[in-house]
Amino acid sequence: MSGAQRDDFYAIQVEPLDLDALVADVAGPAYGAIATFVGTVRDSFAGREVRHLEYEAYEPMALRTLREIGMELRARHDLGRIAMAHRTGRLEVGEASVAIAVSAPHREAALAACRDAIERLKTSLPVWKKEVFADGEVWRENER
Amino acid sequence: MNRRTTADAGEPARAIDDAPPAIDVRVHFFAQAREAVGGSEVSLRLGKGADVEEAARMLGARFPDLAPHLERCSFAVNEDYVKRDARLRDGDVLAVLPPIGGG
């Protein structure tokens, strides 16, 4: 399939995510399409008002998992470059928890790979999310 | 006889070959498992050949608040997901992983 001129970018970080930087990172003159996904913190869950979220990661395993997802994407799609970053620590409503940018020569591959990336991340990334409400807190499990 | 022995002063010699084999693993906890244990890492000594299921049983016994969570946890050894019948080896890093919520 496609080989990357530079390494793909994978990060688990405390710092706020920079989508513009991820997009710039995957852009290239051979790639006619860049698809992105950003996950953001919502203000409620099942009618309860969310005060903030706390994310926790098994960092070395999460980085390995992101790299494995990247390899799977390359095996299935003709891609340019991949960049994925997940944040940890305390996040306020509206902040981005995860950002994905994928480039490809053509848009179908970029869009499909971007979608595959977030779906795979949701099922396998060793990251946990605690929702903090005014009257309690819950470690929220992803839907299966 | 060519058996290796321990022979400290004042102690009877004991053949090293007779010592029960044990393995030491490091265990990492996350999310509600970490909160239940009250810490993110412990050491665990197991019999040689022990599997993840046995380690989980020992951890549940050692940390009663952890026990109710274990049924829904997944496990990783050296950063790879494993089944509960996976055998552990000396020096392995075991991770107790509650249902994930990333993305």
gemmi code that builds the backbone of each chain (N, CA, C; Angstrom):
import gemmi

chains = {
    "A": [
        ("MET", (0.854, -1.198, 0.000), (0.000, 0.000, 0.000), (0.887, 1.243, 0.000)),
        ("SER", (0.574, 2.202, 0.837), (1.336, 3.455, 0.793), (2.449, 3.439, 1.823)),
        ("GLY", (3.576, 4.001, 1.476), (4.642, 4.155, 2.465), (4.735, 5.619, 2.844)),
        ("ALA", (5.061, 5.893, 4.092), (5.127, 7.281, 4.546), (6.549, 7.781, 4.393)),
        ("GLN", (6.702, 9.044, 3.965), (8.032, 9.624, 3.899), (8.530, 9.963, 5.298)),
        ("ARG", (7.613, 10.419, 6.151), (7.976, 10.687, 7.536), (7.140, 9.739, 8.392)),
        ("ASP", (7.537, 9.557, 9.628), (6.761, 8.695, 10.507), (5.392, 9.298, 10.775)),
        ("ASP", (4.404, 8.433, 10.999), (3.112, 8.915, 11.449), (3.257, 9.468, 12.862)),
        ("PHE", (2.300, 10.268, 13.297), (2.394, 10.943, 14.588), (1.352, 10.390, 15.551)),
        ("TYR", (1.811, 9.898, 16.693), (0.909, 9.382, 17.719), (1.289, 9.973, 19.052)),
        ("ALA", (0.298, 10.462, 19.793), (0.619, 11.080, 21.077), (-0.474, 10.842, 22.103)),
        ("ILE", (-0.050, 10.647, 23.343), (-0.921, 10.713, 24.515), (-0.358, 11.866, 25.316)),
        ("GLN", (-1.151, 12.911, 25.524), (-0.575, 14.125, 26.087), (-1.507, 14.809, 27.045)),
        ("VAL", (-0.911, 15.550, 27.952), (-1.681, 16.348, 28.894), (-2.049, 17.692, 28.263)),
        ("GLU", (-1.189, 18.175, 27.389), (-1.389, 19.493, 26.778), (-2.616, 19.496, 25.876)),
        ("PRO", (-3.275, 20.645, 25.746), (-4.421, 20.749, 24.833), (-4.034, 20.321, 23.420)),
        ("LEU", (-4.983, 19.685, 22.728), (-4.714, 19.186, 21.383), (-4.691, 20.337, 20.384)),
        ("ASP", (-3.869, 20.205, 19.376), (-3.728, 21.241, 18.350), (-4.090, 20.612, 17.007)),
        ("LEU", (-5.354, 20.763, 16.625), (-5.802, 20.130, 15.392), (-5.081, 20.706, 14.177)),
        ("ASP", (-4.867, 22.020, 14.185), (-4.178, 22.643, 13.053), (-2.800, 22.019, 12.837)),
        ("ALA", (-2.115, 21.744, 13.937), (-0.780, 21.153, 13.825), (-0.861, 19.736, 13.257)),
        ("LEU", (-1.900, 18.982, 13.673), (-2.042, 17.615, 13.151), (-2.336, 17.655, 11.657)),
        ("VAL", (-3.196, 18.575, 11.252), (-3.519, 18.705, 9.830), (-2.268, 19.081, 9.036)),
        ("ALA", (-1.509, 20.047, 9.545), (-0.280, 20.446, 8.860), (0.700, 19.283, 8.783)),
        ("ASP", (0.663, 18.428, 9.820), (1.592, 17.311, 9.890), (1.311, 16.260, 8.818)),
        ("VAL", (0.039, 16.039, 8.505), (-0.295, 14.977, 7.548), (-0.372, 15.492, 6.118)),
        ("ALA", (-0.398, 16.819, 5.951), (-0.530, 17.375, 4.599), (0.701, 17.056, 3.766)),
        ("GLY", (0.497, 16.962, 2.470), (1.627, 16.735, 1.587), (1.185, 16.952, 0.153)),
        ("PRO", (2.115, 17.317, -0.717), (1.741, 17.656, -2.089), (1.135, 16.493, -2.865)),
        ("ALA", (1.395, 15.249, -2.431), (0.843, 14.097, -3.143), (-0.561, 13.747, -2.672)),
        ("TYR", (-1.055, 14.437, -1.625), (-2.310, 14.032, -0.998), (-3.376, 15.063, -1.295)),
        ("GLY", (-4.434, 14.615, -1.946), (-5.505, 15.513, -2.325), (-6.590, 15.639, -1.292)),
        ("ALA", (-6.483, 14.863, -0.211), (-7.546, 14.901, 0.798), (-6.964, 14.756, 2.193)),
        ("ILE", (-7.549, 15.508, 3.131), (-7.246, 15.339, 4.554), (-8.580, 15.231, 5.276)),
        ("ALA", (-8.771, 14.139, 6.010), (-9.991, 13.961, 6.799), (-9.626, 14.050, 8.270)),
        ("THR", (-10.492, 14.701, 9.054), (-10.204, 14.847, 10.480), (-11.397, 14.433, 11.324)),
        ("PHE", (-11.110, 14.033, 12.554), (-12.125, 13.790, 13.559), (-11.659, 14.412, 14.853)),
        ("VAL", (-12.579, 15.099, 15.547), (-12.274, 15.632, 16.870), (-13.378, 15.198, 17.824)),
        ("GLY", (-13.016, 14.587, 18.939), (-13.981, 14.241, 19.971), (-13.953, 15.338, 21.027)),
        ("THR", (-15.138, 15.835, 21.411), (-15.166, 16.929, 22.380), (-16.013, 16.558, 23.596)),
        ("VAL", (-15.757, 17.232, 24.705), (-16.444, 16.940, 25.950), (-17.829, 17.562, 25.937)),
        ("ARG", (-18.840, 16.716, 26.141), (-20.214, 17.194, 26.165), (-20.602, 17.663, 27.559)),
        ("ASP", (-21.683, 18.463, 27.617), (-22.070, 19.030, 28.912), (-23.049, 18.169, 29.690)),
        ("SER", (-23.464, 17.034, 29.100), (-24.411, 16.208, 29.849), (-24.334, 14.758, 29.419)),
        ("PHE", (-24.766, 13.875, 30.307), (-24.898, 12.468, 29.976), (-26.169, 11.961, 30.639)),
        ("ALA", (-27.092, 11.441, 29.857), (-28.375, 10.928, 30.362), (-29.047, 11.951, 31.266)),
        ("GLY", (-29.028, 13.203, 30.825), (-29.740, 14.235, 31.570), (-28.999, 14.818, 32.747)),
        ("ARG", (-27.863, 14.256, 33.085), (-27.080, 14.788, 34.196), (-26.051, 15.768, 33.681)),
        ("GLU", (-25.907, 16.890, 34.373), (-24.961, 17.906, 33.918), (-23.532, 17.523, 34.288)),
        ("VAL", (-22.691, 17.499, 33.262), (-21.283, 17.164, 33.469), (-20.523, 18.418, 33.900)),
        ("ARG", (-19.777, 18.320, 34.990), (-18.939, 19.437, 35.417), (-17.613, 19.440, 34.660)),
        ("HIS", (-16.961, 18.301, 34.660), (-15.738, 18.141, 33.864), (-15.466, 16.651, 33.717)),
        ("LEU", (-14.499, 16.316, 32.873), (-14.082, 14.921, 32.700), (-12.639, 14.763, 33.172)),
        ("GLU", (-12.316, 13.531, 33.533), (-10.921, 13.194, 33.807), (-10.577, 11.965, 32.973)),
        ("TYR", (-9.522, 12.093, 32.199), (-9.073, 10.980, 31.367), (-7.778, 10.420, 31.936)),
        ("GLU", (-7.670, 9.101, 31.860), (-6.480, 8.411, 32.356), (-6.050, 7.412, 31.283)),
        ("ALA", (-4.747, 7.231, 31.099), (-4.272, 6.310, 30.066), (-3.189, 5.398, 30.599)),
        ("TYR", (-3.140, 4.199, 30.048), (-1.989, 3.309, 30.235), (-1.061, 3.680, 29.084)),
        ("GLU", (-0.240, 4.669, 29.358), (0.428, 5.378, 28.270), (1.236, 4.517, 27.305)),
        ("PRO", (2.172, 3.700, 27.782), (2.954, 2.951, 26.791), (2.093, 2.004, 25.956)),
        ("MET", (1.079, 1.413, 26.594), (0.220, 0.513, 25.827), (-0.688, 1.296, 24.876)),
        ("ALA", (-1.104, 2.479, 25.291), (-1.948, 3.299, 24.427), (-1.176, 3.744, 23.185)),
        ("LEU", (0.071, 4.125, 23.362), (0.881, 4.520, 22.203), (1.065, 3.347, 21.261)),
        ("ARG", (1.326, 2.178, 21.834), (1.472, 0.983, 21.009), (0.175, 0.699, 20.251)),
        ("THR", (-0.963, 0.873, 20.929), (-2.252, 0.607, 20.296), (-2.500, 1.586, 19.157)),
        ("LEU", (-2.160, 2.849, 19.359), (-2.328, 3.825, 18.276), (-1.491, 3.425, 17.067)),
        ("ARG", (-0.260, 2.999, 17.318), (0.605, 2.572, 16.203), (0.012, 1.362, 15.487)),
        ("GLU", (-0.539, 0.434, 16.257), (-1.147, -0.754, 15.645), (-2.360, -0.373, 14.808)),
        ("ILE", (-3.162, 0.561, 15.319), (-4.313, 1.034, 14.544), (-3.821, 1.660, 13.247)),
        ("GLY", (-2.757, 2.445, 13.327), (-2.190, 3.058, 12.131), (-1.777, 2.011, 11.102)),
        ("MET", (-1.162, 0.932, 11.574), (-0.740, -0.133, 10.645), (-1.938, -0.777, 9.988)),
        ("GLU", (-2.998, -0.999, 10.770), (-4.216, -1.584, 10.198), (-4.808, -0.657, 9.142)),
        ("LEU", (-4.817, 0.634, 9.429), (-5.365, 1.588, 8.466), (-4.577, 1.523, 7.156)),
        ("ARG", (-3.277, 1.460, 7.254), (-2.444, 1.408, 6.049), (-2.659, 0.128, 5.270)),
        ("ALA", (-2.958, -0.946, 5.976), (-3.190, -2.220, 5.286), (-4.514, -2.186, 4.508)),
        ("ARG", (-5.443, -1.342, 4.959), (-6.776, -1.339, 4.331), (-6.988, -0.194, 3.351)),
        ("HIS", (-6.231, 0.897, 3.523), (-6.482, 2.092, 2.712), (-5.180, 2.621, 2.132)),
        ("ASP", (-5.320, 3.273, 0.982), (-4.164, 3.916, 0.350), (-4.019, 5.307, 0.954)),
        ("LEU", (-3.107, 5.460, 1.891), (-3.038, 6.689, 2.676), (-1.743, 7.454, 2.498)),
        ("GLY", (-1.799, 8.716, 2.883), (-0.599, 9.530, 2.958), (0.003, 9.393, 4.339)),
        ("ARG", (-0.451, 10.255, 5.273), (0.061, 10.196, 6.640), (-1.088, 10.189, 7.633)),
        ("ILE", (-0.742, 9.721, 8.848), (-1.722, 9.587, 9.919), (-1.215, 10.334, 11.150)),
        ("ALA", (-2.102, 11.059, 11.809), (-1.749, 11.693, 13.086), (-2.916, 11.483, 14.047)),
        ("MET", (-2.631, 10.963, 15.236), (-3.675, 10.736, 16.241), (-3.148, 11.162, 17.599)),
        ("ALA", (-3.960, 11.895, 18.331), (-3.542, 12.332, 19.666), (-4.725, 12.248, 20.616)),
        ("HIS", (-4.483, 11.746, 21.828), (-5.506, 11.674, 22.870), (-4.982, 12.403, 24.103)),
        ("ARG", (-5.873, 13.149, 24.706), (-5.468, 13.927, 25.868), (-5.766, 13.186, 27.149)),
        ("THR", (-5.005, 13.476, 28.199), (-5.291, 12.926, 29.524), (-5.352, 14.063, 30.532)),
        ("GLY", (-5.868, 13.729, 31.719), (-5.986, 14.738, 32.759), (-7.392, 15.316, 32.785)),
        ("ARG", (-7.514, 16.480, 33.365), (-8.825, 17.089, 33.501), (-9.205, 17.869, 32.257)),
        ("LEU", (-10.390, 17.616, 31.733), (-10.893, 18.329, 30.555), (-12.211, 19.009, 30.887)),
        ("GLU", (-12.353, 20.249, 30.453), (-13.596, 20.984, 30.672), (-14.533, 20.752, 29.494)),
        ("VAL", (-15.817, 21.047, 29.712), (-16.807, 20.915, 28.643), (-16.345, 21.734, 27.431)),
        ("GLY", (-16.442, 21.130, 26.280), (-16.063, 21.812, 25.050), (-14.644, 21.540, 24.597)),
        ("GLU", (-13.820, 21.046, 25.468), (-12.430, 20.778, 25.065), (-12.364, 19.491, 24.250)),
        ("ALA", (-11.306, 19.375, 23.467), (-11.118, 18.194, 22.622), (-10.371, 17.114, 23.393)),
        ("SER", (-10.924, 15.909, 23.375), (-10.278, 14.785, 24.056), (-9.426, 13.960, 23.091)),
        ("VAL", (-9.843, 13.904, 21.845), (-9.113, 13.117, 20.857), (-9.160, 13.838, 19.517)),
        ("ALA", (-8.079, 13.756, 18.772), (-8.031, 14.361, 17.445), (-7.299, 13.415, 16.504)),
        ("ILE", (-7.872, 13.275, 15.310), (-7.321, 12.378, 14.287), (-7.260, 13.139, 12.976)),
        ("ALA", (-6.159, 13.035, 12.280), (-6.041, 13.606, 10.937), (-5.397, 12.561, 10.042)),
        ("VAL", (-6.011, 12.352, 8.879), (-5.504, 11.344, 7.935), (-5.478, 11.957, 6.548)),
        ("SER", (-4.364, 11.825, 5.857), (-4.307, 12.314, 4.486), (-4.221, 11.135, 3.526)),
        ("ALA", (-4.617, 11.395, 2.303), (-4.575, 10.362, 1.272), (-4.588, 11.037, -0.091)),
        ("PRO", (-4.139, 10.325, -1.106), (-4.249, 10.903, -2.452), (-5.692, 11.252, -2.798)),
        ("HIS", (-6.639, 10.389, -2.354), (-8.040, 10.596, -2.715), (-8.945, 10.567, -1.486)),
        ("ARG", (-10.081, 11.259, -1.605), (-10.900, 11.505, -0.413), (-11.555, 10.260, 0.159)),
        ("GLU", (-11.890, 9.288, -0.701), (-12.601, 8.124, -0.170), (-11.767, 7.402, 0.876)),
        ("ALA", (-10.482, 7.238, 0.584), (-9.594, 6.555, 1.527), (-9.417, 7.374, 2.798)),
        ("ALA", (-9.258, 8.679, 2.664), (-9.052, 9.536, 3.841), (-10.257, 9.482, 4.757)),
        ("LEU", (-11.445, 9.618, 4.187), (-12.664, 9.609, 5.002), (-12.883, 8.245, 5.655)),
        ("ALA", (-12.705, 7.182, 4.872), (-12.926, 5.848, 5.415), (-11.915, 5.536, 6.523)),
        ("ALA", (-10.663, 5.895, 6.307), (-9.627, 5.608, 7.307), (-9.862, 6.411, 8.574)),
        ("CYS", (-10.303, 7.647, 8.427), (-10.557, 8.481, 9.606), (-11.663, 7.866, 10.449)),
        ("ARG", (-12.713, 7.415, 9.781), (-13.801, 6.765, 10.502), (-13.333, 5.479, 11.178)),
        ("ASP", (-12.603, 4.657, 10.432), (-12.072, 3.415, 11.006), (-11.213, 3.713, 12.228)),
        ("ALA", (-10.441, 4.787, 12.141), (-9.521, 5.113, 13.228), (-10.266, 5.365, 14.534)),
        ("ILE", (-11.302, 6.194, 14.502), (-12.004, 6.493, 15.753), (-12.773, 5.278, 16.255)),
        ("GLU", (-13.311, 4.488, 15.335), (-14.042, 3.289, 15.774), (-13.102, 2.306, 16.466)),
        ("ARG", (-11.927, 2.104, 15.897), (-10.955, 1.162, 16.498), (-10.434, 1.694, 17.814)),
        ("LEU", (-10.230, 2.995, 17.855), (-9.732, 3.619, 19.073), (-10.730, 3.416, 20.211)),
        ("LYS", (-12.007, 3.556, 19.884), (-13.063, 3.421, 20.895), (-13.152, 1.998, 21.447)),
        ("THR", (-12.765, 1.029, 20.657), (-12.902, -0.356, 21.119), (-11.638, -0.900, 21.766)),
        ("SER", (-10.505, -0.251, 21.556), (-9.296, -0.905, 22.048), (-8.278, -0.026, 22.771)),
        ("LEU", (-8.434, 1.291, 22.739), (-7.404, 2.132, 23.359), (-7.500, 2.067, 24.888)),
        ("PRO", (-6.410, 1.728, 25.579), (-6.463, 1.647, 27.041), (-6.458, 3.041, 27.675)),
        ("VAL", (-7.625, 3.667, 27.586), (-7.848, 5.006, 28.148), (-9.187, 4.954, 28.873)),
        ("TRP", (-9.296, 5.662, 29.999), (-10.516, 5.655, 30.794), (-10.996, 7.070, 31.028)),
        ("LYS", (-12.318, 7.209, 31.126), (-12.942, 8.521, 31.237), (-13.814, 8.552, 32.478)),
        ("LYS", (-13.563, 9.522, 33.353), (-14.419, 9.702, 34.522), (-15.250, 10.955, 34.317)),
        ("GLU", (-16.568, 10.808, 34.393), (-17.467, 11.956, 34.303), (-17.725, 12.459, 35.709)),
        ("VAL", (-17.508, 13.734, 35.918), (-17.710, 14.317, 37.245), (-18.936, 15.210, 37.192)),
        ("PHE", (-19.934, 14.888, 38.003), (-21.181, 15.650, 38.088), (-21.182, 16.450, 39.387)),
        ("ALA", (-22.206, 17.280, 39.546), (-22.319, 18.046, 40.792), (-22.482, 17.105, 41.975)),
        ("ASP", (-23.184, 15.979, 41.731), (-23.554, 15.098, 42.841), (-22.952, 13.709, 42.720)),
        ("GLY", (-21.814, 13.607, 42.061), (-21.200, 12.280, 41.978), (-20.260, 12.166, 40.803)),
        ("GLU", (-19.713, 10.987, 40.610), (-18.810, 10.752, 39.485), (-18.919, 9.298, 39.040)),
        ("VAL", (-18.652, 9.078, 37.753), (-18.804, 7.754, 37.151), (-17.663, 7.516, 36.180)),
        ("TRP", (-17.071, 6.335, 36.232), (-16.133, 5.925, 35.183), (-16.991, 5.384, 34.034)),
        ("ARG", (-17.014, 6.129, 32.933), (-17.941, 5.825, 31.842), (-17.302, 4.878, 30.839)),
        ("GLU", (-18.005, 3.783, 30.597), (-17.529, 2.761, 29.667), (-18.033, 3.066, 28.259)),
        ("ASN", (-17.215, 2.855, 27.241), (-17.659, 3.027, 25.858), (-18.741, 2.010, 25.513)),
        ("GLU", (-19.682, 2.403, 24.688), (-20.710, 1.466, 24.242), (-20.056, 0.386, 23.384)),
        ("ARG", (-20.549, -0.834, 23.547), (-19.955, -1.930, 22.755), (-20.783, -2.152, 21.497)),
    ],
    "B": [
        ("MET", (28.222, -35.457, 47.039), (27.003, -34.941, 46.406), (27.254, -33.524, 45.909)),
        ("ASN", (26.812, -33.230, 44.716), (27.113, -31.920, 44.153), (25.936, -30.975, 44.213)),
        ("ARG", (25.122, -31.036, 45.260), (23.970, -30.126, 45.331), (24.432, -28.776, 45.832)),
        ("ARG", (23.839, -27.748, 45.232), (24.117, -26.398, 45.730), (23.334, -26.228, 47.018)),
        ("THR", (23.938, -25.599, 47.988), (23.232, -25.382, 49.256), (23.410, -23.960, 49.735)),
        ("THR", (22.446, -23.518, 50.523), (22.646, -22.278, 51.284), (23.181, -22.688, 52.640)),
        ("ALA", (24.144, -22.003, 53.154), (24.704, -22.387, 54.447), (25.196, -21.155, 55.171)),
        ("ASP", (24.241, -20.391, 55.692), (24.649, -19.250, 56.501), (25.053, -19.729, 57.894)),
        ("ALA", (25.846, -18.943, 58.535), (26.321, -19.332, 59.863), (25.148, -19.548, 60.804)),
        ("GLY", (25.108, -20.691, 61.457), (24.059, -20.953, 62.438), (22.791, -21.501, 61.812)),
        ("GLU", (22.711, -21.551, 60.480), (21.493, -22.094, 59.845), (21.802, -23.417, 59.176)),
        ("PRO", (20.877, -24.332, 59.255), (21.121, -25.596, 58.552), (21.167, -25.355, 57.045)),
        ("ALA", (22.016, -26.084, 56.380), (22.120, -25.934, 54.928), (20.807, -26.370, 54.286)),
        ("ARG", (20.366, -25.622, 53.288), (19.105, -25.973, 52.608), (19.395, -25.995, 51.115)),
        ("ALA", (19.033, -27.069, 50.490), (19.299, -27.167, 49.050), (18.456, -26.140, 48.302)),
        ("ILE", (19.112, -25.314, 47.469), (18.376, -24.316, 46.692), (17.355, -24.992, 45.789)),
        ("ASP", (17.709, -26.203, 45.334), (16.791, -26.910, 44.458), (15.453, -27.176, 45.130)),
        ("ASP", (15.428, -27.224, 46.472), (14.189, -27.532, 47.177), (13.330, -26.297, 47.391)),
        ("ALA", (13.889, -25.077, 47.178), (13.119, -23.868, 47.452), (11.921, -23.803, 46.505)),
        ("PRO", (10.720, -23.451, 47.019), (9.552, -23.373, 46.131), (9.769, -22.275, 45.092)),
        ("PRO", (9.553, -22.613, 43.805), (9.777, -21.591, 42.783), (8.703, -20.522, 42.877)),
        ("ALA", (9.104, -19.311, 42.724), (8.156, -18.207, 42.783), (8.511, -17.223, 41.688)),
        ("ILE", (7.508, -16.469, 41.266), (7.765, -15.404, 40.308), (7.249, -14.101, 40.893)),
        ("ASP", (7.904, -13.027, 40.526), (7.481, -11.704, 40.962), (7.002, -10.934, 39.757)),
        ("VAL", (5.798, -10.389, 39.859), (5.280, -9.541, 38.786), (4.889, -8.192, 39.362)),
        ("ARG", (4.952, -7.174, 38.501), (4.476, -5.839, 38.886), (3.070, -5.702, 38.330)),
        ("VAL", (2.200, -5.130, 39.126), (0.814, -4.973, 38.704), (0.455, -3.498, 38.660)),
        ("HIS", (-0.078, -3.066, 37.520), (-0.542, -1.686, 37.367), (-2.054, -1.650, 37.385)),
        ("PHE", (-2.609, -0.641, 38.064), (-4.059, -0.476, 38.131), (-4.469, 0.843, 37.503)),
        ("PHE", (-5.672, 0.864, 36.937), (-6.165, 2.102, 36.309), (-7.610, 2.349, 36.708)),
        ("ALA", (-7.993, 3.620, 36.631), (-9.388, 4.034, 36.795), (-9.970, 3.478, 38.106)),
        ("GLN", (-11.161, 2.882, 38.028), (-11.809, 2.455, 39.273), (-11.018, 1.373, 39.998)),
        ("ALA", (-10.215, 0.583, 39.285), (-9.365, -0.406, 39.936), (-8.296, 0.297, 40.769)),
        ("ARG", (-7.717, 1.326, 40.223), (-6.717, 2.120, 40.939), (-7.325, 2.761, 42.175)),
        ("GLU", (-8.531, 3.300, 42.044), (-9.181, 3.933, 43.185), (-9.490, 2.901, 44.267)),
        ("ALA", (-9.893, 1.702, 43.846), (-10.241, 0.660, 44.817), (-9.009, 0.186, 45.588)),
        ("VAL", (-7.874, 0.104, 44.901), (-6.649, -0.359, 45.540), (-6.007, 0.747, 46.374)),
        ("GLY", (-6.242, 1.985, 45.951), (-5.630, 3.118, 46.645), (-4.213, 3.377, 46.192)),
        ("GLY", (-3.882, 2.854, 45.018), (-2.547, 3.069, 44.480), (-2.494, 2.542, 43.068)),
        ("SER", (-1.479, 2.939, 42.307), (-1.455, 2.563, 40.894), (-0.561, 1.372, 40.607)),
        ("GLU", (0.224, 0.921, 41.587), (1.148, -0.176, 41.309), (1.451, -0.966, 42.572)),
        ("VAL", (1.477, -2.296, 42.443), (1.908, -3.160, 43.546), (2.784, -4.270, 42.984)),
        ("SER", (3.498, -4.939, 43.886), (4.236, -6.138, 43.501), (3.459, -7.358, 43.952)),
        ("LEU", (3.555, -8.410, 43.174), (2.827, -9.634, 43.483), (3.759, -10.816, 43.317)),
        ("ARG", (3.802, -11.664, 44.344), (4.598, -12.896, 44.246), (3.656, -14.059, 44.044)),
        ("LEU", (3.937, -14.836, 43.003), (3.071, -15.953, 42.635), (3.896, -17.220, 42.502)),
        ("GLY", (3.193, -18.362, 42.522), (3.886, -19.604, 42.235), (4.255, -19.660, 40.765)),
        ("LYS", (5.352, -20.341, 40.478), (5.771, -20.483, 39.078), (4.656, -21.155, 38.289)),
        ("GLY", (4.389, -20.636, 37.088), (3.335, -21.226, 36.280), (1.964, -20.637, 36.546)),
        ("ALA", (1.876, -19.681, 37.459), (0.583, -19.053, 37.748), (0.071, -18.324, 36.513)),
        ("ASP", (-1.247, -18.261, 36.398), (-1.826, -17.535, 35.267), (-2.502, -16.259, 35.756)),
        ("VAL", (-3.021, -15.503, 34.801), (-3.630, -14.213, 35.115), (-4.810, -14.396, 36.066)),
        ("GLU", (-5.586, -15.440, 35.841), (-6.749, -15.713, 36.697), (-6.328, -15.854, 38.155)),
        ("GLU", (-5.233, -16.562, 38.374), (-4.732, -16.749, 39.735), (-4.263, -15.425, 40.328)),
        ("ALA", (-3.595, -14.629, 39.512), (-3.146, -13.313, 39.981), (-4.357, -12.462, 40.359)),
        ("ALA", (-5.402, -12.535, 39.545), (-6.606, -11.754, 39.827), (-7.221, -12.192, 41.147)),
        ("ARG", (-7.254, -13.489, 41.378), (-7.813, -14.011, 42.641), (-7.028, -13.486, 43.833)),
        ("MET", (-5.700, -13.528, 43.709), (-4.851, -13.050, 44.810), (-5.070, -11.556, 45.047)),
        ("LEU", (-5.180, -10.798, 43.966), (-5.373, -9.359, 44.109), (-6.721, -9.059, 44.753)),
        ("GLY", (-7.723, -9.796, 44.364), (-9.048, -9.600, 44.959), (-9.067, -9.920, 46.436)),
        ("ALA", (-8.284, -10.919, 46.821), (-8.209, -11.282, 48.233), (-7.420, -10.231, 49.014)),
        ("ARG", (-6.372, -9.729, 48.390), (-5.514, -8.756, 49.060), (-6.189, -7.389, 49.154)),
        ("PHE", (-6.989, -7.043, 48.142), (-7.676, -5.753, 48.100), (-9.168, -5.997, 47.948)),
        ("PRO", (-9.887, -6.155, 49.043), (-11.315, -6.512, 48.971), (-12.144, -5.516, 48.165)),
        ("ASP", (-11.798, -4.237, 48.199), (-12.563, -3.250, 47.429), (-12.376, -3.436, 45.931)),
        ("LEU", (-11.299, -4.094, 45.553), (-11.023, -4.335, 44.135), (-11.857, -5.489, 43.598)),
        ("ALA", (-12.151, -6.455, 44.472), (-12.760, -7.714, 44.032), (-14.005, -7.537, 43.158)),
        ("PRO", (-14.953, -6.676, 43.534), (-16.167, -6.571, 42.698), (-15.897, -6.055, 41.288)),
        ("HIS", (-14.784, -5.357, 41.094), (-14.493, -4.793, 39.771), (-13.865, -5.812, 38.832)),
        ("LEU", (-13.244, -6.840, 39.394), (-12.367, -7.684, 38.581), (-13.098, -8.437, 37.486)),
        ("GLU", (-14.343, -8.811, 37.733), (-15.071, -9.587, 36.737), (-15.169, -8.843, 35.405)),
        ("ARG", (-15.258, -7.517, 35.468), (-15.452, -6.740, 34.245), (-14.138, -6.201, 33.689)),
        ("CYS", (-13.053, -6.543, 34.347), (-11.751, -6.049, 33.894), (-11.161, -6.922, 32.807)),
        ("SER", (-10.397, -6.281, 31.924), (-9.514, -6.999, 31.016), (-8.109, -6.925, 31.613)),
        ("PHE", (-7.215, -7.700, 31.015), (-5.852, -7.724, 31.529), (-4.857, -7.602, 30.383)),
        ("ALA", (-3.729, -7.006, 30.697), (-2.633, -6.950, 29.730), (-1.371, -7.421, 30.434)),
        ("VAL", (-0.547, -8.126, 29.701), (0.768, -8.511, 30.201), (1.801, -7.918, 29.259)),
        ("ASN", (2.699, -7.130, 29.819), (3.722, -6.463, 29.007), (3.091, -5.716, 27.840)),
        ("GLU", (2.009, -5.032, 28.151), (1.323, -4.124, 27.228), (0.587, -4.806, 26.090)),
        ("ASP", (0.319, -6.093, 26.220), (-0.530, -6.787, 25.247), (-1.746, -7.349, 25.968)),
        ("TYR", (-2.924, -7.195, 25.375), (-4.106, -7.828, 25.947), (-3.893, -9.341, 26.013)),
        ("VAL", (-4.322, -9.943, 27.115), (-4.218, -11.394, 27.259), (-5.516, -11.953, 27.807)),
        ("LYS", (-5.697, -13.274, 27.606), (-6.830, -13.960, 28.232), (-6.429, -14.335, 29.662)),
        ("ARG", (-7.414, -14.686, 30.456), (-7.144, -14.980, 31.858), (-6.351, -16.263, 32.080)),
        ("ASP", (-6.266, -17.114, 31.058), (-5.472, -18.331, 31.225), (-4.028, -18.139, 30.770)),
        ("ALA", (-3.647, -16.920, 30.475), (-2.263, -16.658, 30.066), (-1.339, -16.852, 31.258)),
        ("ARG", (-0.245, -17.557, 31.020), (0.703, -17.817, 32.109), (1.612, -16.622, 32.296)),
        ("LEU", (1.945, -16.358, 33.555), (2.822, -15.251, 33.884), (4.237, -15.739, 34.089)),
        ("ARG", (5.187, -14.840, 33.815), (6.584, -15.184, 34.028), (7.224, -14.143, 34.923)),
        ("ASP", (8.337, -14.511, 35.527), (9.038, -13.622, 36.431), (9.391, -12.323, 35.716)),
        ("GLY", (9.062, -11.202, 36.335), (9.383, -9.907, 35.745), (8.299, -9.331, 34.855)),
        ("ASP", (7.225, -10.089, 34.627), (6.137, -9.578, 33.793), (5.479, -8.352, 34.439)),
        ("VAL", (4.913, -7.512, 33.584), (4.117, -6.382, 34.045), (2.667, -6.679, 33.709)),
        ("LEU", (1.865, -6.854, 34.742), (0.445, -7.157, 34.568), (-0.348, -5.871, 34.757)),
        ("ALA", (-1.305, -5.616, 33.900), (-2.142, -4.428, 34.036), (-3.591, -4.847, 34.185)),
        ("VAL", (-4.260, -4.253, 35.160), (-5.678, -4.519, 35.409), (-6.466, -3.387, 34.761)),
        ("LEU", (-7.250, -3.713, 33.738), (-7.866, -2.713, 32.883), (-9.389, -2.768, 32.976)),
        ("PRO", (-10.016, -1.815, 33.661), (-11.479, -1.749, 33.662), (-11.999, -1.472, 32.247)),
        ("PRO", (-13.319, -1.592, 32.038), (-13.870, -1.328, 30.701), (-13.431, 0.052, 30.216)),
        ("ILE", (-12.937, 0.119, 28.987), (-12.295, 1.346, 28.519), (-13.310, 2.421, 28.117)),
        ("GLY", (-12.828, 3.645, 28.090), (-13.705, 4.766, 27.774), (-13.016, 5.882, 27.019)),
        ("GLY", (-12.072, 5.546, 26.175), (-11.324, 6.574, 25.466), (-12.038, 7.080, 24.234)),
        ("GLY", (-11.495, 8.115, 23.654), (-12.020, 8.657, 22.404), (-12.762, 9.962, 22.592)),
    ],
}
model = gemmi.Model(1)
for chain_id, residues in chains.items():
    chain = gemmi.Chain(chain_id)
    for i, (resn, *xyz) in enumerate(residues, 1):
        res = gemmi.Residue()
        res.name, res.seqid = resn, gemmi.SeqId(i, " ")
        for name, pos in zip(("N", "CA", "C"), xyz):
            atom = gemmi.Atom()
            atom.name, atom.element = name, gemmi.Element(name[0])
            atom.pos, atom.b_iso = gemmi.Position(*pos), 0.0
            res.add_atom(atom)
        chain.add_residue(res)
    model.add_chain(chain)
structure = gemmi.Structure()
structure.add_model(model)
structure.setup_entities()
